[in-house]
């Protein structure tokens, strides 16, 4: 069957993709848009004879595989851990103590926010927990001591988004699942970019403190506490439990002692212990944390189910081949592909959440990247770095929404949006660095012994052929 002279099998993939984009732009929830578009075009494909009805019988099996995927259990565990830590008072101890340590130098409070943001990212794995905690504590202090409003809001929002790259990031878990790669490898590969992101942020504050020191003034002498044992005790009280919890969660994964799901479960226990030590653990805290975890987990599962409906039909009408042909012949080979993909995802993140991008777009890109010889762990970490910009995009970035929700009324929304712009460019600078310096990711990966398959020889003994006259004949 043809439409406007074009075979229907060639039109189906672009029509599916266009229909999905239309539904999302109208504002329908992503999970139901994916399922609706997939089912509609699935029935159309059956009527047009593009694949048999039996093809759709794979759908229950795919849904069952999602619900029985042990790796995805790590998502509610890490979400619950972050929700508990958000309310346990750990951020207050870290920010107050670290702010006092850096307080004497210009930009000291901003340095403290970056450092604490990285630590919270390594123990919570959620942007909301980091941005809300740091915004409520540090933004009033920055305003009180004369920080430029755009610098203050920008550094708080950006430091919260480091969570997306620093293990145990939920994005790395999802990308590892969608790319078919080990979560441990994804975590190890993200170590280098995480450190680079922190250094880039701190370098920006250093430049501002030199060029325009009035925008990031040091704390006045009357606001500084003497650096006696009480100050160091406050810093250590927040830092040591954090290091222990990081080891429980990440160290056990890297050493092969626990799976990400098991490490997440230990992280929840550790978070409850920290909340108990800070005298914050209560039934109300646990109930609120579990409710937040339930909402996020349900959203992820429904998006996954909708995505599997869409991808099943999309693959059935040879959508994967269409995507491969579309992207494999870009000018510049693998480099051209990477530039196109990152620009595409950057603009797509204006409208879609990172879960939606990971479940819809990444499965379509992975086969092309593999055919071009691109390391999928490196590719996944690169996409993770790009996806953190989704939280900083004015006007839809969730980090900006979180900050707007807890910022004082005198903080203008325009200051929050304009304050995010330079940090957005710093995140994109890291994307460029990782593209042109792949070792920043692969250096931390343990690939095991390197064996060239062409050098492997297997010597087999010659076959034994029995003498026909020695074989007994049964009559």
N, C-alpha and C positions, 0 to 999 in steps of 0.2 A: 504494500500500500504506500502511496506517495502523497505528499502534501506540498503544493506549490512546486512540484517537480522534484522534491527532495524525499528520499526514502524515509519512512517513519522511524526506522531504527536509528537513523542518523540524527533525527530531530529530538528523540526522546530525552537523551541526557541533558542537552542545554535547556529544554523546556522544564525538566524537573528542577534543575538548579535555579532557573529564573523564577519558577513558581514558589520555591522555598524563600528566595530573597524577597519576593513580593509579600508573602505572608508575614515575614519578620518585620518588614518595613511598616506594614499596616499596624503591627503591634500585638499580634497573636502570640501567646506563650510559645517558646521555642519547642518544648517537648511535644505539644499537640500539633504544631505546624509541621514538624518533621513526620509525625505519624500520619497526619491527614494527607500530606503531599505524597508520601510513600504509598499509602493504600490506594489513593485515587489513580496514580500512574501505574500501580501494580495491576489493578483491574483493567485499565486501558491497555496495558501491554499484553495481558492474557487475551483480550478481545482482538487485538491486532496480530496475535500469533507470534509475538516476540519471544515469549517463553511459556512453557506449559503451566497448568494450574499447580502441578506438583512442586514447582519452584517455591511457591508460597508456603508449602508445608515445612520449609526450613525455619519459618519464623518462630514457632513455639520452642524449637530447640535453641535458637539464638537467645531468646528471652530467658530460658532456663539457665543457659551458660552465664548470662549476666548476673542472675540472682544467686548462682552458686559459685561465683568467682571470689575466692578467698582474699585475693589481693585488694579488692574493693572494700573489704572490711576495714582496711587501714583508714579510709576516709572518715567514717564516724568516730573512730578512736582518736585520730589527730584533731578532729573538730571539737570533740568533747574536751580533750586536753587543753586546747587553746581557749575554749569558753570558760573553763575553770580558772586557768591562770590569769585570764583577763580580769577576774574579780577577786583574786587572792591577795592583792597588795604587793606582789613582787615588783611590778613596774615602778611603783612609788619609791621603794627602797633603792632600786637601781638608778632611777633618774635623779633623785635628790642627792645621793652620794656622788655619782659620776659628775653631775653638774657642779658640785663643790670642788671636785678635783680639777676640772677644766676651767673653773670660773675666772681665774686670774688673767687668762689670755683672751684677746679679741676673738669672738666667735666661739667661746668656750661652751656656752649652752648648746649651740648648734652641733659642735663635736659630740657633746654628751648625748644628744638626741640620736645622732647617727649610730654611735656605738651601742646604745641601749636598744635602738631599733633592730640592729643586727642580732643582738643577744635574744631579744624577744622573738624575732623571726625564727631563730634556731630552736626555740622551745615551744612555740605556739603553732607555727605553720599557717596562721591566718592573718590576713591584712587588717581585718576589722579590729581584732584584739589589739594589735600594735598601734594603729592610728588613733583609736579611741582612748587607749590608756595614755599615750604620750601627749595627745592633744589636750586632754583634761588636766594633766599635771604641768606640762612645760609651757603651753601657749600663754596662760595668764602670767607666768614668770617672765617670759620673753617680752610680753607687752609692758609689764611693769618696769623693766629695766631698759626700755627704749629700742628694742630690736625693730628693724624694718618689718612691717607687717607681711610683705610678700616673701621675704626671706624666711620668716618664722613659719608661716603656713606651708611654704614649699618644702622646707626641710622636714617638717613633721609628716606630711603626706608621702614624700619620697622615701623617707626612712622606713615607713610602714610597708611600702611596696617591695623593699628588699626581701621581705618574707617570701615572695613568690619564687625567688631564686635560691635562697638559703635552705638546705635540707632542714627539717622534713616537710618541704613544701607540698601542698596538695596537688599543685599543678604538675610537679615532677612525677607523682604517683600516677595521675591520669595519663600523662604523656607516655610514661613507660608502658602502661597497659595498652594504649592505642598503637604504639610503635612495636609492641612485642619485645621490649627490652627489659632487662633486670632493673628493678627500682634501686637496688644497691649501686649499680653502674651509673644510673641517672644522678643519684646523690653524689657519688664520687666525682663525676664530671662537672657538677655544679660548684664544687669547692673553689676552683680558680676564678670563674666569673663572679662569684659572690665576693671574694676578696677584692677583685678589681673594681666592682661596683662601689664598695665601701671606700676604697682609695680615691675613686673619681669624685664621690660626694664630698669627702673631706678636702680634696684638692680645690674644689670649687669654693668651699667656705674659706680656705686659706687665701685664695685669690681675692675674694670679696673683702676679707679682713685687711688686705694690703691696699687694695684700690679704694675701698670706701669703708674704712674702719668704723665710721659713725653708724653704719647700718647693723653692725654686729658687735656692740660694745661689750667689754668685760664686765663682770659683776663689780659693783662698788665695794670698797673695803668693808663697809658696815654689813654687807650681805654675806660676807665670807666667814665661814667658821674656822677656828684654828684647826690645823691639821694634826690633831692629837688622835689618841687611840679610838675615841668615839666616832670620828669621821671614817677612819679606816674600818672600824667594826661595821658601820652602816653599809659601806661598799661591799665588804666581804659577806655580810649577811644576805645581800641580794645576789652576789656573784657566785659564791660557792654552791648554793643549791642549784643555781642555773647550770653550772658546769656539770654537776652530778647528773642532773636530769638530761642534759645534752648527751652525756656519755651513755646513759641508760637507753636513750632513743636511737642515737646515731651510731655510737660505738659498737653496740651489739649487732647492728646491721652490717657495718663494715667488716667486723671480725667474723661474720658468718654464724654468730651465736643465736640470732633471732631473725625471723622474717619481718618485713615491715608491719604486718598485722600484729604480730606478737610484740614488737617494739612499741607500737602505738598503744597496746593494752598496758604495757609497763609504764608508758608515759602518763596515762590516765591515773594510774595508782600514784605515781610520783607527784602529779599535779594535786591530787587530794591530800597527800602528805604535806606539800608546801602550803596549801590552804589551811591545813590544820595547824602547822607551825606558826602561821601568821594570824591564827585565831579568826579565820574568815569562813571556814567550812560550816555550812548549814544546809538544812533541807531546802531552803529557798534558793540558795546558790546552785545546788545540784539540780533542782527542778528547772531553773532557768537555763542552765547549761545544757541539760538533756533536751529541753524544748528547742533550743537553737540548733542542736545537733540533728534532731529529728527533721526539722525543716530543710536544712542543707542536704542531708542524706536523701530525703524524698525527692528533692529537686534534681539531684544528680542521677538517681535511678530512673526517674521519668524521662529525663533528657536522653539517657543511655538507651532506654527502650524505644523512644521515638527515633533516635539516630539509627538503631539497628533495623527498624522498619524501612527507613529511607535508604540506607546503604544496601540492604538486601535487594530492593527493586532497582536501585541505581546500578549495582553490579550486574543484575540480570539483563539490563538493556545495554550492557557493555559501556557503562559510564566510566569505569576505570580506564578502559582503552581510550575513551575520548579525552579524559584528563591527561593521560600519558602522552598522547599525540599533541595535545595542546601545549604541554610544558616541556616536552623533551627536545623540541627544536627551537627553543629560545636562543637568541644570539648570546655567545659567551659561554655556552656549555653549562657546567655545574655552577660556575660563578653567576652567570646570568639567571639561572634558575633560583639560586639563593636570594639574589637581589629582588627578583620579581616576587617571590614568596613572602619575603619580609615586608616589602612595601604593601603587598596585598593584605597581609594580616594586620599591619599597622592601621590601615584605613578600615578594615573590617572590625577592628576592636573599638571603633567609635560607636558601633551599633550592637555588637554581640558581647556577651559575657565570655570569660575565658573557658568555662566548661563547654559552652556551645561551640566555640571554635575548635576545641580539642576533640569533641565528639563528631563534628560534622566535617571539618576541613582536613584535619591531620590524617585520618585514614585514607583520604584521597591523594594526599601528597606523599605518603610514606613509600608506596611502590615506585613512584618516579624517582625519589631520592635514592632508593636502593639500586635502581637500574643505572643511575648516574655514578654509582660507586661512592656515595656519601655515607659516612659513618652515621648510623641512626641514633646512637647515643649523643654524639656531637650535634646532630640535627635537632634532636629533642631539646637539648639544653639551649641551643640557639633560639628555638621557638619560645621556650620558657622566658628567656630574657626579653624577647619582643612582646610577649603577652603581658608582662608586668606593666607595659605602657598603657594597657587597657584601663588600669586603675588611675592613671594620671591624665587621661584625655579630657580636656574641657570640652563640652560641659557635662559629659556622661560618666566620667571616671568615678568609680565607687569610693576610692580613697578621699576624693574631694567631697562626696556626699557625706561620708562619715565625719569628716572634719567640720563641714558646715553644720552638721547636726549637733555638735558639742561645743562649737566655738561661741564666744560671747557675742551679743547682738551688735557691738560696735565693730566687729570684724566684717568687712564688706565681702560679699560673694565675689566681686570682681578681683579683689586682692587674692582670694584663694585661687581663682582661675589663672590670673597672670603669674602668681607665684609658682604655679606648677610648670610653667613653660620651660625655664632653663633646666629643670631636673628631667623633663621629658627628653630634651636634647642630650643630656648626659646618659640616659638609658639607651638612646639610639646610638650614641658613640660606642657604648659597650657592645652593641650588636655588630658594628663595623669591626671592632677590635677582635671579636671572637671569629668573625668570618675570615679575616686575614691573619689570624694567629690561632689556628685550631689547637695547638699544643696547650693553650690555656685551659682546655677541657680535657683533652686526651692524656695529658701528663699524669693525671691522678687516677687513671683507669688501669686496673690490673688485668691485662689481657691474657696472662699466662704465657707459656712457652710459645714462641713463634715457629711454626712449621710450614714450610713451602710444600704444598701437596705434590708439585711436580718432581720433588726430590725423593718422594716416598716410593720405595720398591718393596714388593711382597713376593718372596720366593716360595713357590709351591713345589712339593715333590712331584716327579713325573707320575702320570696316572698308571695304575697297574692294570694291564689288560690280561685277563685270564686266558690260558691255553684252551681252545675249544675242545680238544680231545680229553682234557682233564675234567670237564664239566659233566657230571653224571646226567644221564638221560633217563627220565622216569617214564615208564610205559604204563 
